[in-house]
Amino acid sequence: MLLATACFSLNAGRRTRLPEYRRVDELRQLSRLELLPSYRSGVVDGVSSYDPTGLNNDGFDGTYSYIRKEDGKLVIADFKGPGVIDRIWTPTATNDTLEFWFDGEKQPRLKICFMDLFRSGKKPFVYPLCGNEVGGYFCYFPFTFNKSCKITFSGEMIQFHQISYRSLEGFNVETFKPELSAEESELIDAICCMWSKVGPGNMPFRKGEFARSEKENTFSLKPGQEYTFFETGEGGRIWGFEIDGGTAFEGVYKDIVLTAHWDDDPVLAINAPVADYFGYAYGKPSMKGLFVGSDHGRHYSYFPAPYDKSAKLTLRYCRREGVEQAPVQLTTRVCYSDSDQPVSEARNPQKEGKFYACWRREKPQKGQPYKFLSHKGRGHYVGTVLIGQGFDFKSTDFFEGDDSTYVDGASRVHGTGSEDYFNGGWYSELDRWDKSTSLPTHGCLEFAHATCRSAGYRFFIGDKLSFEKEIWHGIEHGGIGNEAPVDYTSVAFYYADSPSADGMEPTSDLRTVYVPQKYHVEIRNLPITTSYWMRTENHVGSMECWSPGEDLVRVVMDKVPEGRYRIMLSYLKRKNGAEFSLWQRQKMLLDWTSSASEEAVESSEDLPDYFNDSNWVNTLDAGIIEITPLNNTITFRMRGEDFTRPFEFGNIILERL
């Protein structure tokens, strides 16, 4: 709530009272998530380390990571106020010092170790308001200022970063204070408590403040049937809904579709496969976020959804030709308020938008970015689910693409990489963006080089993307020129005065998960077990092994779907190379083969081009394997000799039969 104050300014000879805006107002927005539908004034903007030349040097060498140098320091942001910084992200936090200079002051009001901004463990920089996971450091604590805010960095080089900002013209804004008031401290406690209780049954709204009703239905749904699990002809709002479906939505066929319709809107508010709406990744549940997700078959959506005259929620089981489809048993719960309850539940169209979810799936054309949403009207963008399936079986380079946002006719926000958009960093690196991990505001839904897949989600709360007239929000595919081939599926969550026409009809083909026929399995990302005596050394894309005699190395074919495959190996020929064979448990796939050659190098260090060298055998046909959930390993056996005859094997190619 904006409170009036006795502050005046001169405007065309008249004294004009400016409304006051304080940091506590911003913290209330983060703690009172029932206010998410509320429109918000101010122009969204931001700075980042992205490469404006169109290449992909978005922070690697720091060329574009600062605006200018001042007194031996790097200026990384310089906002002219009044305004608020509502998000700071980096995957490369250091122990160097950040300084925040407010309102043109000669000394910084805040000096802090860059790393402590994200995980100091002291208020206000506490989890989950700030933190570090999936390769990225994030801070959502608001920094308000009345005239300006400049941020300087004391180190020699800063790499990747994104800083989101919103202008507050027309307000008398309280400038940042290092100390917290008692109310601010209590609000941070409330935010941390609310954001930490994630999952079904944990609706992120303060209990007891609103009169609510609940409607529950249990029903069976057969192919070709549709069931309306909530309908009303009165105004009100849905606070959230849940769907208990067990494993009904898993698999490559996403044939159960969720729809919603508000009032007299010309198109559906939601028209998306259930699996995509709730953050499934390639046929399996994966997301457990603050507003949407699932846990053990119980799915939840807690975006508040106001409507003026009517509302309808439906599940439709689409029939699929040539496929046997079993009936599903479902239970739904809807928490809502209607017109018989307090008038405070009614929507004010001048102050609130209605909730919409825009589902899309397409293979973006070469040279063109992928669009999450374009919309004309008033509103704000609050969330993205993105699922990417690459078609270059050796690469997930499509995830090098930057996000971009155009608001009210101007380019406002430009990111530094796809996993960066989801507050992550360093895809495929161990313990970074490498596996499914859910946080309240963002997470990784899947990453697998073998299947050429990557997916993520992010919710926008304090940093929601507000627009008065129009928005275009999307992402590139590939680091340069939108050239990486990819199949994108997305759900864009937003509030607006009307629905976008960008949503697509989930046809049979678009409801089918793409299953790759070829897999490039990178050794560096796989669980590997060796015998006790064996010595190993990991390289960029290979493993070098030495043994005193006959030993073995077992490799888990992680994230490769079950099935029957032809397996092809790569290994390095060396003058003193060992013999090796390949097994699946007790079954020999490839007989003993020598990796020795008189014409070969003595060491991989002698190779001028590590992988594109004639000393590498890249596609040795090693036979047929069956991969099941209980049998998904292969074993190399090697015959060494007193640690003098090494065997070095590289990545593996699997072709589905």
C-alpha positions as CSV (number, residue, x, y, z in Angstrom):
1,M,0.0,0.0,0.0
2,L,1.3,3.5,-0.9
3,L,1.0,6.0,2.0
4,A,0.6,9.7,1.4
5,T,3.3,12.0,2.9
6,A,3.8,15.7,3.4
7,C,6.5,15.8,0.8
8,F,6.0,18.5,-1.9
9,S,7.6,19.3,-5.3
10,L,7.2,22.2,-7.7
11,N,5.3,21.3,-10.9
12,A,4.4,24.1,-13.3
13,G,4.3,26.6,-10.4
14,R,2.1,24.4,-8.2
15,R,2.9,22.4,-5.1
16,T,2.2,18.7,-5.7
17,R,2.2,16.1,-3.0
18,L,4.1,13.0,-3.9
19,P,3.0,9.6,-2.5
20,E,5.6,7.9,-0.4
21,Y,7.1,4.5,-1.3
22,R,9.2,2.6,1.3
23,R,11.2,-0.5,1.3
24,V,8.6,-2.1,3.6
25,D,6.0,-1.7,0.8
26,E,8.2,-3.8,-1.4
27,L,8.7,-6.5,1.3
28,R,4.9,-6.6,1.8
29,Q,4.6,-7.5,-1.9
30,L,7.0,-10.4,-1.4
31,S,5.2,-11.6,1.7
32,R,1.6,-11.1,0.7
33,L,1.4,-13.3,-2.4
34,E,-2.3,-12.9,-2.6
35,L,-1.5,-9.4,-4.1
36,L,0.2,-11.0,-7.2
37,P,-2.7,-10.1,-9.5
38,S,-2.3,-6.4,-8.5
39,Y,-1.1,-4.0,-11.3
40,R,2.1,-2.1,-10.4
41,S,3.4,1.2,-11.7
42,G,6.9,1.7,-12.9
43,V,9.0,0.9,-15.9
44,V,10.9,-2.4,-15.7
45,D,14.5,-2.3,-16.8
46,G,17.9,-3.8,-16.1
47,V,21.6,-4.2,-16.9
48,S,23.5,-7.4,-17.5
49,S,26.9,-8.6,-18.9
50,Y,25.5,-9.6,-22.2
51,D,27.5,-9.2,-25.4
52,P,25.7,-6.4,-27.4
53,T,27.6,-7.4,-30.6
54,G,25.4,-10.5,-31.0
55,L,28.2,-12.9,-30.2
56,N,28.3,-15.0,-27.1
57,N,30.9,-13.3,-24.9
58,D,28.3,-12.6,-22.2
59,G,30.8,-12.4,-19.3
60,F,33.5,-14.9,-20.0
61,D,36.3,-12.4,-20.1
62,G,34.5,-9.4,-18.5
63,T,34.5,-7.2,-21.7
64,Y,30.9,-6.2,-21.4
65,S,30.5,-6.7,-17.6
66,Y,30.9,-3.1,-16.6
67,I,29.8,0.3,-17.7
68,R,32.9,2.3,-17.0
69,K,35.9,2.5,-14.6
70,E,36.0,5.0,-11.7
71,D,38.9,5.3,-9.3
72,G,40.1,1.9,-10.1
73,K,36.7,0.3,-9.6
74,L,34.3,-1.2,-12.1
75,V,30.8,0.5,-12.3
76,I,28.4,-2.3,-13.0
77,A,25.1,-0.4,-12.6
78,D,24.1,3.3,-12.6
79,F,20.4,3.8,-12.2
80,K,18.8,7.2,-12.1
81,G,16.0,7.3,-9.7
82,P,13.7,7.1,-8.0
83,G,13.5,3.3,-8.2
84,V,14.1,-0.1,-6.7
85,I,16.5,-3.0,-7.6
86,D,14.5,-6.2,-7.1
87,R,16.9,-8.9,-8.4
88,I,20.6,-9.5,-8.5
89,W,22.0,-12.7,-10.1
90,T,25.4,-14.1,-10.9
91,P,27.0,-17.5,-11.4
92,T,30.5,-16.0,-10.6
93,A,30.3,-14.5,-7.1
94,T,33.7,-13.7,-5.6
95,N,35.1,-12.4,-2.4
96,D,35.6,-9.0,-3.9
97,T,33.7,-6.0,-2.5
98,L,30.5,-4.5,-3.9
99,E,29.7,-0.9,-3.0
100,F,26.2,0.7,-3.3
101,W,26.2,4.5,-3.7
102,F,22.8,6.1,-3.2
103,D,21.5,9.5,-4.3
104,G,24.8,10.9,-5.4
105,E,26.4,10.6,-1.9
106,K,30.2,10.8,-1.6
107,Q,30.5,7.6,0.4
108,P,28.8,4.2,-0.2
109,R,26.0,3.4,2.2
110,L,26.6,-0.4,1.8
111,K,29.9,-2.2,1.3
112,I,29.6,-5.9,1.2
113,C,31.5,-9.0,0.0
114,F,30.0,-10.0,-3.3
115,M,29.5,-13.6,-2.0
116,D,27.8,-12.4,1.2
117,L,25.0,-10.7,-0.8
118,F,23.7,-14.3,-1.6
119,R,24.6,-16.5,1.4
120,S,25.8,-14.5,4.4
121,G,23.2,-16.2,6.6
122,K,22.5,-12.8,8.2
123,K,19.4,-10.7,7.6
124,P,18.4,-9.5,5.1
125,F,20.5,-11.8,2.9
126,V,18.9,-15.1,4.0
127,Y,17.5,-18.1,2.2
128,P,15.2,-18.4,0.3
129,L,15.1,-14.6,-0.3
130,C,18.8,-15.0,-1.3
131,G,20.7,-18.2,-2.0
132,N,22.8,-20.3,-4.3
133,E,21.8,-23.4,-6.2
134,V,21.7,-25.0,-9.7
135,G,24.9,-23.0,-10.5
136,G,23.6,-19.5,-9.8
137,Y,23.6,-17.0,-6.9
138,F,20.4,-14.9,-6.5
139,C,19.2,-12.0,-4.3
140,Y,15.6,-10.8,-4.2
141,F,16.0,-8.3,-1.3
142,P,14.9,-4.9,-2.6
143,F,17.2,-1.9,-2.7
144,T,15.1,1.3,-2.9
145,F,16.5,4.8,-3.7
146,N,15.1,8.2,-4.3
147,K,17.5,9.8,-6.8
148,S,20.0,7.3,-8.0
149,C,21.9,4.1,-7.3
150,K,25.4,3.2,-8.5
151,I,27.0,-0.2,-7.8
152,T,30.8,-0.6,-8.1
153,F,33.0,-3.7,-7.9
154,S,36.5,-3.6,-6.4
155,G,38.0,-6.6,-8.1
156,E,40.0,-6.7,-11.3
157,M,37.3,-8.5,-13.3
158,I,33.7,-9.3,-12.9
159,Q,32.1,-11.8,-15.2
160,F,28.4,-12.7,-15.5
161,H,25.7,-10.8,-13.8
162,Q,22.1,-9.5,-14.2
163,I,20.5,-6.7,-12.2
164,S,16.8,-6.0,-12.5
165,Y,15.4,-2.6,-11.7
166,R,12.0,-0.8,-11.7
167,S,11.6,3.0,-11.9
168,L,9.3,4.7,-9.4
169,E,8.8,8.1,-11.0
170,G,6.2,10.2,-9.2
171,F,7.0,8.7,-5.8
172,N,9.0,10.0,-2.9
173,V,11.0,6.8,-2.4
174,E,12.8,5.9,0.9
175,T,16.5,5.4,0.2
176,F,18.1,2.2,1.4
177,K,19.2,2.0,5.0
178,P,21.6,-0.7,6.2
179,E,19.6,-1.3,9.3
180,L,16.2,-3.1,9.3
181,S,13.1,-1.8,11.1
182,A,11.2,-4.2,13.4
183,E,8.5,-4.4,10.8
184,E,10.9,-5.2,8.0
185,S,12.6,-7.9,10.1
186,E,9.2,-9.5,10.7
187,L,8.3,-9.4,7.1
188,I,11.6,-11.1,6.1
189,D,10.8,-13.8,8.6
190,A,7.3,-14.2,7.1
191,I,8.8,-14.3,3.6
192,C,11.3,-17.0,4.5
193,C,8.6,-19.0,6.3
194,M,6.1,-18.8,3.5
195,W,8.5,-19.4,0.7
196,S,10.0,-22.4,2.4
197,K,6.7,-24.3,2.8
198,V,6.4,-25.5,-0.8
199,G,4.2,-28.2,-2.1
200,P,0.6,-29.4,-2.1
201,G,-1.4,-28.2,0.9
202,N,0.9,-25.2,1.4
203,M,-1.0,-22.4,-0.3
204,P,1.3,-19.4,0.0
205,F,-1.3,-17.0,1.4
206,R,-1.8,-15.8,4.9
207,K,-4.5,-18.0,6.5
208,G,-7.6,-16.7,8.2
209,E,-7.6,-13.3,6.3
210,F,-10.0,-14.4,3.6
211,A,-13.3,-16.2,3.6
212,R,-12.9,-19.3,1.4
213,S,-14.8,-22.3,0.3
214,E,-13.5,-25.6,-1.0
215,K,-15.0,-27.9,-3.6
216,E,-13.8,-31.5,-4.0
217,N,-14.7,-34.0,-6.8
218,T,-13.6,-37.6,-7.4
219,F,-14.3,-39.0,-10.8
220,S,-13.2,-41.3,-13.5
221,L,-12.2,-39.9,-16.9
222,K,-12.1,-42.0,-20.1
223,P,-10.6,-41.1,-23.5
224,G,-12.8,-38.7,-25.3
225,Q,-14.5,-37.4,-22.1
226,E,-14.4,-34.0,-20.5
227,Y,-15.2,-33.2,-16.9
228,T,-15.9,-29.8,-15.4
229,F,-14.5,-29.8,-11.9
230,F,-15.4,-26.2,-11.0
231,E,-18.0,-23.8,-12.4
232,T,-19.7,-20.7,-11.1
233,G,-21.9,-18.0,-12.6
234,E,-20.8,-15.4,-10.0
235,G,-17.8,-13.2,-9.6
236,G,-15.0,-14.2,-7.2
237,R,-11.5,-15.7,-7.2
238,I,-9.9,-19.0,-7.2
239,W,-7.1,-19.1,-4.6
240,G,-5.7,-22.4,-5.9
241,F,-6.6,-25.9,-7.1
242,E,-5.1,-29.4,-6.7
243,I,-5.4,-32.5,-8.9
244,D,-4.6,-35.9,-7.4
245,G,-3.8,-38.1,-10.3
246,G,-1.0,-40.5,-9.3
247,T,0.9,-41.5,-12.4
248,A,-1.9,-40.7,-14.8
249,F,-0.1,-37.8,-16.4
250,E,3.3,-39.5,-16.9
251,G,4.6,-40.9,-20.2
252,V,5.2,-39.7,-23.7
253,Y,1.5,-39.0,-24.5
254,K,0.3,-35.9,-22.7
255,D,-3.4,-36.5,-23.6
256,I,-5.1,-35.0,-20.5
257,V,-5.6,-31.2,-21.0
258,L,-6.4,-28.6,-18.4
259,T,-8.6,-25.7,-19.5
260,A,-9.9,-22.6,-17.7
261,H,-12.3,-19.9,-18.9
262,W,-13.1,-16.6,-17.2
263,D,-16.1,-14.3,-17.9
264,D,-16.7,-13.4,-21.5
265,D,-13.1,-13.7,-22.6
266,P,-12.9,-14.7,-26.3
267,V,-10.3,-17.4,-25.7
268,L,-9.5,-19.9,-22.9
269,A,-7.4,-18.6,-20.0
270,I,-5.6,-21.9,-19.8
271,N,-5.4,-24.6,-22.5
272,A,-2.4,-26.8,-21.8
273,P,-1.5,-30.4,-21.3
274,V,-1.6,-31.1,-17.5
275,A,1.9,-32.4,-17.7
276,D,3.3,-29.2,-19.1
277,Y,1.3,-26.9,-16.9
278,F,2.6,-28.7,-13.7
279,G,6.2,-28.8,-14.9
280,Y,6.7,-32.3,-16.1
281,A,10.0,-32.9,-17.9
282,Y,9.9,-35.3,-20.9
283,G,7.1,-37.5,-19.4
284,K,8.1,-37.4,-15.7
285,P,7.1,-35.0,-12.8
286,S,9.9,-32.6,-12.0
287,M,8.7,-29.3,-10.6
288,K,7.9,-28.4,-7.0
289,G,7.8,-24.6,-7.0
290,L,6.1,-22.0,-4.8
291,F,3.1,-21.6,-7.1
292,V,2.9,-24.7,-9.3
293,G,4.2,-28.2,-9.1
294,S,3.6,-31.8,-8.0
295,D,4.6,-34.2,-5.2
296,H,3.9,-37.9,-5.3
297,G,1.0,-37.6,-7.7
298,R,-0.6,-34.6,-6.1
299,H,-0.5,-31.5,-8.3
300,Y,-1.1,-28.0,-7.2
301,S,-1.6,-24.5,-8.8
302,Y,-1.7,-21.6,-6.3
303,F,-1.8,-18.6,-8.6
304,P,-4.7,-16.5,-7.4
305,A,-7.2,-16.1,-10.2
306,P,-9.9,-13.4,-9.9
307,Y,-12.9,-13.3,-12.3
308,D,-15.8,-10.9,-12.7
309,K,-18.9,-12.9,-13.6
310,S,-18.0,-16.6,-14.2
311,A,-15.3,-19.2,-14.1
312,K,-14.9,-22.8,-15.4
313,L,-12.2,-25.3,-14.9
314,T,-12.2,-28.5,-17.0
315,L,-10.1,-31.6,-17.6
316,R,-10.3,-33.1,-21.1
317,Y,-9.0,-36.6,-22.0
318,C,-8.1,-36.4,-25.7
319,R,-8.5,-39.6,-27.7
320,R,-5.4,-40.8,-29.6
321,E,-5.8,-43.0,-32.6
322,G,-4.0,-46.4,-32.6
323,V,-3.0,-46.2,-28.9
324,E,-4.6,-48.1,-26.0
325,Q,-5.6,-45.5,-23.4
326,A,-6.8,-46.5,-19.9
327,P,-9.3,-44.6,-17.9
328,V,-7.9,-42.5,-15.1
329,Q,-9.2,-41.9,-11.6
330,L,-8.8,-38.3,-10.4
331,T,-9.6,-36.1,-7.4
332,T,-9.7,-32.3,-7.6
333,R,-10.0,-29.6,-5.0
334,V,-10.7,-26.0,-5.6
335,C,-10.3,-23.3,-3.0
336,Y,-12.3,-20.1,-3.9
337,S,-14.2,-17.1,-2.7
338,D,-17.5,-16.0,-4.3
339,S,-19.8,-12.9,-4.3
340,D,-21.5,-14.1,-1.1
341,Q,-18.3,-13.6,0.7
342,P,-16.6,-10.3,1.6
343,V,-16.6,-7.5,-1.0
344,S,-12.8,-7.4,-0.7
345,E,-12.7,-10.6,-2.8
346,A,-14.3,-8.8,-5.8
347,R,-11.9,-7.8,-8.6
348,N,-11.3,-4.1,-9.3
349,P,-10.5,-4.2,-13.1
350,Q,-8.5,-0.9,-12.6
351,K,-6.2,-2.5,-10.1
352,E,-6.0,-6.2,-10.9
353,G,-5.5,-8.4,-13.9
354,K,-6.9,-11.8,-14.5
355,F,-4.7,-14.9,-14.5
356,Y,-3.7,-16.5,-17.8
357,A,-1.3,-19.3,-18.9
358,C,-0.1,-19.3,-22.5
359,W,1.0,-22.8,-23.7
360,R,3.1,-23.0,-26.8
361,R,5.3,-25.6,-28.6
362,E,7.3,-25.1,-31.8
363,K,10.6,-25.5,-33.5
364,P,11.7,-21.9,-33.9
365,Q,13.1,-21.0,-37.3
366,K,16.8,-20.4,-37.9
367,G,17.5,-16.8,-37.2
368,Q,14.3,-16.2,-35.1
369,P,14.0,-16.3,-31.3
370,Y,11.4,-18.4,-29.5
371,K,8.4,-16.4,-28.1
372,F,7.0,-17.1,-24.7
373,L,4.4,-14.4,-24.9
374,S,3.4,-11.3,-26.8
375,H,0.4,-9.3,-25.6
376,K,-1.1,-5.9,-26.1
377,G,-2.8,-4.4,-23.1
378,R,-2.0,-3.9,-19.5
379,G,-0.6,-6.5,-17.1
380,H,2.5,-8.2,-15.7
381,Y,4.4,-11.4,-16.4
382,V,4.9,-13.8,-13.5
383,G,6.4,-17.1,-14.6
384,T,7.9,-19.4,-17.2
385,V,8.2,-23.1,-17.7
386,L,10.5,-24.1,-20.6
387,I,11.3,-27.5,-21.9
388,G,13.9,-27.8,-24.6
389,Q,14.7,-30.8,-26.8
390,G,17.8,-30.3,-29.0
391,F,18.3,-32.1,-32.3
392,D,22.1,-32.0,-32.5
393,F,22.7,-35.2,-30.6
394,K,26.1,-34.2,-29.4
395,S,25.2,-30.8,-28.0
396,T,22.9,-28.8,-25.8
397,D,24.1,-25.5,-27.3
398,F,20.6,-24.3,-27.8
399,F,20.8,-23.4,-24.1
400,E,23.4,-20.7,-24.9
401,G,20.5,-18.4,-25.9
402,D,19.7,-15.2,-24.1
403,D,16.2,-14.1,-22.9
404,S,15.0,-10.8,-24.0
405,T,12.0,-8.5,-23.0
406,Y,10.4,-5.6,-24.9
407,V,8.0,-3.5,-22.9
408,D,5.8,-0.7,-24.2
409,G,7.9,-0.4,-27.4
410,A,11.4,-0.5,-25.9
411,S,14.0,-3.2,-25.3
412,R,14.2,-3.4,-21.5
413,V,15.9,-6.6,-20.3
414,H,18.5,-8.8,-22.0
415,G,19.9,-11.9,-20.4
416,T,23.2,-13.8,-20.6
417,G,22.2,-17.4,-21.2
418,S,19.2,-19.8,-20.9
419,E,20.1,-21.4,-17.5
420,D,21.0,-17.8,-16.3
421,Y,17.4,-16.8,-17.0
422,F,16.3,-19.5,-14.5
423,N,18.8,-18.2,-11.9
424,G,21.1,-21.1,-12.7
425,G,24.6,-21.4,-14.3
426,W,27.1,-23.6,-15.9
427,Y,25.0,-26.3,-17.5
428,S,26.4,-29.9,-17.5
429,E,28.9,-29.0,-14.7
430,L,28.6,-31.3,-11.7
431,D,26.5,-29.9,-8.8
432,R,25.6,-26.9,-11.0
433,W,22.9,-27.0,-13.7
434,D,23.1,-30.8,-14.1
435,K,20.0,-32.4,-12.6
436,S,16.4,-31.8,-11.5
437,T,16.4,-29.4,-8.5
438,S,13.4,-27.3,-7.3
439,L,13.6,-24.1,-5.3
440,P,10.6,-21.9,-4.4
441,T,11.2,-19.3,-7.2
442,H,13.1,-21.3,-9.8
443,G,14.8,-24.6,-10.7
444,C,16.2,-27.0,-13.2
445,L,13.6,-29.5,-14.5
446,E,16.1,-31.7,-16.4
447,F,19.5,-31.7,-18.0
448,A,21.0,-34.5,-20.0
449,H,23.6,-34.4,-22.7
450,A,22.8,-37.9,-23.7
451,T,19.3,-37.0,-24.7
452,C,20.1,-33.4,-25.7
453,R,17.6,-32.0,-23.1
454,S,17.4,-29.1,-20.8
455,A,14.4,-27.5,-19.0
456,G,13.8,-25.0,-16.2
457,Y,11.2,-22.8,-14.5
458,R,11.1,-19.4,-12.8
459,F,8.5,-17.3,-11.0
460,F,8.6,-13.5,-10.9
461,I,7.3,-11.9,-7.7
462,G,9.1,-8.6,-6.7
463,D,10.6,-8.6,-10.2
464,K,7.4,-9.3,-12.1
465,L,7.5,-7.7,-15.6
466,S,4.9,-5.0,-15.7
467,F,3.6,-3.4,-18.9
468,E,1.1,-0.7,-19.7
469,K,0.6,-1.2,-23.4
470,E,2.4,-4.3,-24.6
471,I,5.0,-7.0,-23.9
472,W,7.2,-9.3,-26.0
473,H,9.1,-11.9,-23.9
474,G,11.1,-14.8,-25.4
475,I,14.5,-16.5,-25.6
476,E,17.1,-17.3,-28.2
477,H,18.2,-20.8,-29.3
478,G,21.9,-21.0,-29.5
479,G,24.6,-18.5,-28.6
480,I,24.9,-16.8,-32.0
481,G,22.2,-16.1,-34.6
482,N,19.5,-18.4,-33.2
483,E,21.0,-21.3,-35.2
484,A,20.8,-24.3,-32.8
485,P,18.0,-26.7,-33.8
486,V,15.6,-27.2,-30.9
487,D,12.0,-28.2,-30.1
488,Y,10.6,-25.8,-27.3
489,T,7.6,-26.3,-25.1
490,S,6.7,-23.4,-22.8
491,V,4.0,-22.2,-20.4
492,A,3.9,-18.4,-19.8
493,F,2.1,-17.3,-16.6
494,Y,0.8,-13.7,-16.5
495,Y,-1.9,-11.3,-15.4
496,A,-3.6,-9.0,-17.8
497,D,-6.8,-7.2,-18.8
498,S,-7.4,-9.8,-21.5
499,P,-5.9,-13.1,-22.8
500,S,-3.2,-13.3,-25.4
501,A,-4.0,-14.9,-28.8
502,D,-0.5,-16.5,-28.8
503,G,-1.6,-19.7,-27.1
504,M,-1.6,-22.9,-29.3
505,E,-4.1,-25.7,-29.5
506,P,-2.4,-28.9,-28.0
507,T,-3.0,-31.2,-31.0
508,S,-2.0,-34.9,-30.9
509,D,1.5,-34.3,-32.4
510,L,2.2,-31.4,-30.0
511,R,1.1,-33.5,-27.0
512,T,3.7,-36.2,-27.8
513,V,7.1,-36.1,-26.1
514,Y,9.9,-36.4,-28.7
515,V,12.0,-39.6,-28.1
516,P,15.5,-39.3,-29.5
517,Q,16.8,-42.2,-31.6
518,K,20.5,-41.4,-31.0
519,Y,22.3,-40.6,-27.8
520,H,25.7,-39.1,-27.1
521,V,26.7,-40.2,-23.6
522,E,29.4,-38.0,-22.1
523,I,31.8,-39.9,-19.8
524,R,32.4,-36.8,-17.6
525,N,28.7,-36.7,-16.5
526,L,28.3,-40.4,-15.7
527,P,28.6,-42.3,-12.4
528,I,31.7,-44.5,-12.8
529,T,33.1,-47.2,-10.4
530,T,36.5,-48.8,-10.7
531,S,38.2,-51.7,-8.9
532,Y,40.3,-51.0,-5.8
533,W,43.7,-51.1,-7.5
534,M,42.9,-49.2,-10.6
535,R,44.2,-45.6,-11.1
536,T,42.3,-43.2,-13.3
537,E,42.5,-39.6,-14.6
538,N,39.6,-37.6,-16.0
539,H,40.1,-35.5,-19.1
540,V,37.6,-33.2,-20.9
541,G,35.7,-36.0,-22.5
542,S,37.6,-39.2,-21.7
543,M,38.9,-41.3,-18.8
544,E,42.5,-42.7,-18.7
545,C,43.0,-45.9,-16.7
546,W,46.1,-47.8,-15.5
547,S,46.1,-51.2,-13.8
548,P,48.6,-53.6,-12.3
549,G,46.9,-56.5,-14.2
550,E,43.3,-57.3,-15.3
551,D,40.8,-54.8,-13.9
552,L,37.4,-53.3,-14.7
553,V,35.6,-50.0,-14.9
554,R,31.8,-49.9,-14.6
555,V,29.8,-47.1,-16.2
556,V,26.1,-46.3,-15.3
557,M,24.2,-45.2,-18.4
558,D,22.5,-42.4,-16.5
559,K,19.4,-40.7,-18.0
560,V,19.2,-43.1,-21.0
561,P,15.7,-44.4,-21.5
562,E,15.1,-48.1,-21.3
563,G,15.2,-49.9,-24.6
564,R,17.4,-51.9,-27.0
565,Y,20.4,-50.1,-28.4
566,R,23.5,-50.5,-30.7
567,I,26.5,-49.3,-28.7
568,M,29.5,-47.6,-30.3
569,L,32.7,-46.8,-28.4
570,S,35.5,-44.3,-28.8
571,Y,39.0,-45.0,-27.5
572,L,42.5,-43.7,-28.0
573,K,45.2,-45.7,-29.8
574,R,48.6,-45.6,-28.0
575,K,51.9,-47.2,-28.5
576,N,51.6,-48.9,-25.2
577,G,47.8,-49.2,-25.1
578,A,46.2,-52.0,-23.0
579,E,43.7,-54.6,-24.2
580,F,40.1,-54.1,-23.4
581,S,36.7,-55.8,-23.7
582,L,33.1,-54.7,-23.1
583,W,30.5,-56.4,-21.0
584,Q,27.0,-55.9,-19.7
585,R,27.1,-57.7,-16.4
586,Q,28.2,-61.2,-17.2
587,K,27.5,-61.0,-20.9
588,M,30.4,-60.1,-23.2
589,L,29.5,-57.6,-25.8
590,L,32.9,-57.0,-27.4
591,D,35.8,-59.5,-27.4
592,W,39.2,-58.5,-26.3
593,T,40.6,-55.7,-28.5
594,S,44.0,-54.0,-28.4
595,S,44.3,-50.2,-28.1
596,A,48.0,-50.4,-29.0
597,S,49.4,-49.2,-32.3
598,E,53.1,-48.5,-33.3
599,E,52.0,-45.5,-35.3
600,A,50.0,-43.9,-32.4
601,V,51.0,-41.3,-29.8
602,E,52.5,-42.2,-26.5
603,S,50.2,-39.9,-24.5
604,S,47.0,-38.0,-25.1
605,E,49.0,-34.9,-24.1
606,D,50.8,-35.3,-27.5
607,L,47.6,-34.7,-29.5
608,P,47.4,-31.3,-31.2
609,D,43.6,-31.6,-31.5
610,Y,42.3,-33.8,-28.6
611,F,39.2,-35.2,-30.2
612,N,39.6,-34.6,-33.9
613,D,42.8,-36.7,-34.2
614,S,43.3,-39.9,-36.2
615,N,44.6,-41.6,-33.1
616,W,41.0,-41.7,-31.8
617,V,38.7,-44.6,-32.9
618,N,35.3,-42.9,-32.6
619,T,32.7,-45.4,-33.7
620,L,33.7,-48.9,-32.8
621,D,30.7,-51.2,-33.1
622,A,30.5,-53.0,-29.7
623,G,27.2,-54.9,-30.2
624,I,23.7,-54.7,-28.8
625,I,22.6,-53.9,-25.2
626,E,19.3,-53.9,-23.4
627,I,18.9,-51.0,-20.9
628,T,16.3,-51.4,-18.2
629,P,15.8,-49.6,-14.9
630,L,17.5,-52.5,-13.1
631,N,20.2,-53.2,-15.7
632,N,21.7,-50.0,-17.0
633,T,25.4,-50.5,-16.7
634,I,28.3,-51.5,-19.0
635,T,31.7,-52.6,-17.9
636,F,35.1,-52.2,-19.5
637,R,37.6,-54.9,-18.6
638,M,41.2,-54.1,-19.3
639,R,44.5,-56.0,-19.2
640,G,47.2,-53.7,-17.9
641,E,50.7,-54.4,-16.8
642,D,52.3,-52.8,-13.6
643,F,50.5,-49.5,-14.4
644,T,52.5,-49.1,-17.6
645,R,49.8,-49.9,-20.3
646,P,47.0,-47.4,-20.1
647,F,43.5,-47.6,-21.6
648,E,41.7,-44.4,-22.4
649,F,38.1,-44.4,-23.5
650,G,35.8,-41.5,-24.5
651,N,32.2,-40.8,-25.1
652,I,29.7,-43.4,-26.1
653,I,27.1,-43.3,-28.8
654,L,23.8,-45.3,-28.5
655,E,21.4,-45.9,-31.4
656,R,17.9,-47.0,-30.6
657,L,16.8,-50.2,-32.4
